Amino acid sequence: MSRGVSFLILLICALVEAGGDALIRKGIHAPGLLQRVALYLAGAAALFAYGWLVNRPPWSFGSLLGAYVALFFVVAQLVAIGMFRERPGTPILIGGTLIISGGLLITFWR
């Protein structure tokens, strides 16, 4: 599997996982029972889809995790900004720089 295809799969996984987490968070704060249950079920389906998709390709889980954590961090921050209007502060930006640096190190060091 090429690096480009692997990256695309990981990007989709990060979007689905962050989206599932966001749906569950929205469900926790939903005003009505029906809306809450619908958001919980949608979030659970998204998180199941993430777990299934991320484990389908034949890649090394340990190596994958470094790249995935960095990618997930970026996607999660974009979801936080887009869905919850939460801007990352200085500690998140500095910590995120370390997370991304570690992901790049794990991915590209040969």
N, C-alpha and C positions, 0 to 999 in steps of 0.2 A: 504494500500500500504506500502510495507516495506521501510525502510530507504535506502537500497541499490538501489531499483528501483527508488525511488524519486531522489537520487543523480545522477543516470544515466540519468534520464530525464533532470535534471537541467544542467548536463554537456553537453548534446546534445544541449540544449537551448542556453547555453553560447557559444558553438562553432558556432552554426548557427547565433546567433546575432552578435558576433564579426566578423564572416566571411561576413555577410551582410554589416556591417559597412565598412569593409575593401574593399569590392567590390565597394561600392559607392565612397569611397575615391579614389580607383584606377580609377573609371570612371571620376571623377572630373579632373584628370590629364592625361586622355587618349588623344592621339594625334588626333584621327579621330572621326568624328561624329558617325559612325556606331559602332565603338568599345565603345565609351562613352555610347551610348544608350543601347548596349548589357550589359555592366557592371551595368548600372543603373537598368535595368530590372531584372538582376540576383540578385542584392542587394535587390531590393524591394521584390522579391519572397522569398528570405532567411529571411528577416525581417517579412514578413507575416507569414511564416512557424514558426518562433520563437514565434510570438504572439499567434498563434493558439495552438502550442504545450505546451507552458508554462501555458496556461489557461485551458487545458483539464482535468488534474487530480483534484480530489476534495480536495485540500489542502487549508489551511488558507493563503491567499495572504500576509497578514502582516508578518507572521512567515516565509513564503517562501522567502520574499524579502531580509531579512537579510542574509540568507544562499546564495541566488542567487547573491547578490551584491559581496560577497566575492569570490565566484566561478568565476563570470564574470570578476572580476579584474585580477585574475590569468590568465584566458584564454586570456583576452585582452592583457596582457603583453607578453604572448607567441606569439600571432599573431603579435604584434608590432615588436618583435624580428625577427620572421620568415619571415614576408612579407615585412617589411619596414626597417629592419636592425636598429631599434631604441632600444638602450639599456636604461633601466630605471636608472635614477640618484638617488642620495641620497634622495631628497624629495619624489620621487615616492616610493622608498623602505620603507621609514619610514611611509608615509601615507598608503601604502599598508599593512604594519604590523598592523596598527590600523583598517583598513577595515576588514582584515582577523580575527583579534581578536574579533571585533564586530560581525561578522558573526558566529563565533564559539560560542560566548556568547548567541546570539539569538537562535541558533540551539540546543545547549545542556543544557542550564540552565532550570531546571525543578523545 
